[in-house]
Amino acid sequence: MAMSVGISPGRTLRTVAGIVTFHPERSRLIGLISSTASDVSRIIVFANSPLGAELKNAFSFAAKDTPVTVVSAGENVGLGKAYNRIVELARLEGAEFILLFDQDSMPSEGMVRRLESLHDTLREQGERPAVVGPTPIKASGESFKVPHRRAHGSQATAISVDFAISSGSLISVAAVDQVGGFNEEFFIDAIDIEWCSRAWGAGWSVWLGDGITMTHRLGKGVIHLPFGLRLTDQPPERLYTYFRNQIVMLRLPYVSAAWKLRFIASLPARCFIYGVRYRFAAPVITAISRGIIDGLLNRLGSRPAHTRSHPDPLSSGRV
């Protein structure tokens, strides 16, 4: 079900923002809408959990003159379906770009316009940018690990990367038309890596803006390892899809050999680190082992019953 509020006659249509929510913190969601509204033609809030009437009414005040469309899924349908519905609505609106957000992100001032400008610059230089994303940083200002860089020319204001995290990504509608939609069977985790890999395989490219930042909360944080290595601190309820979906990507022809080799080489260490992190608790070992087995057997979809004992923070961390 979709509900629209607000009227904005004569606004220039270029970017539609889509925010996927799951039991959101009211203040953070309202702040995200308020900080984004003036730079986009419409905001689409896709609710994977119920939203109260008071919160929905607050959207129009936060967005001011920018229309807000609320899509209530009725249940948790995952991120892939949410993204694809947002793209569908943005396409009907005539938008050139979709700007995806998790509820745990906050754009820097002018981020939307700067990403649009960077996309234009890259295109003028002969690139085919499917995604232009900001550099995510912690609230403290510390940067997250930048995804693996691609040897793809040299740009003064952008870095070509294997993938950009979905939150904050400015995605070309034309690229989605050629590359295809997001993988709904992944449900959550690695959806951005899979789609960006597919975009590279289809002749498009993926970029991060150098100096364009976005504050982001990644999962439960970061596990700091020796030699400066870092690993996303995934909660136990997310480890199943975290491992399953990346195992599935090992058989996909458009995923780079370099990514596959890095993942295979790090897999034993990842399993051990998460085991230690949660003291080898039975639910964690089950989630990891079932994720690996289901990945090898290509069993996808929403998570099995044994991983659903806790709420799944759909919009926390990389997808």
Helices and strands as residue ranges (DSSP letters): E 2-5, E 15-21, H 26-36, G 37-39, E 42-47, H 53-63, E 68-72, H 79-93, E 97-102, E 105-107, H 111-124, E 129-137, E 158-160, E 170-172, H 173-179, G 184-186, H 191-201, E 205-216, E 222-224, G 226-228, E 230-232, G 236-238, H 239-249, H 257-277, H 282-296, G 305-307
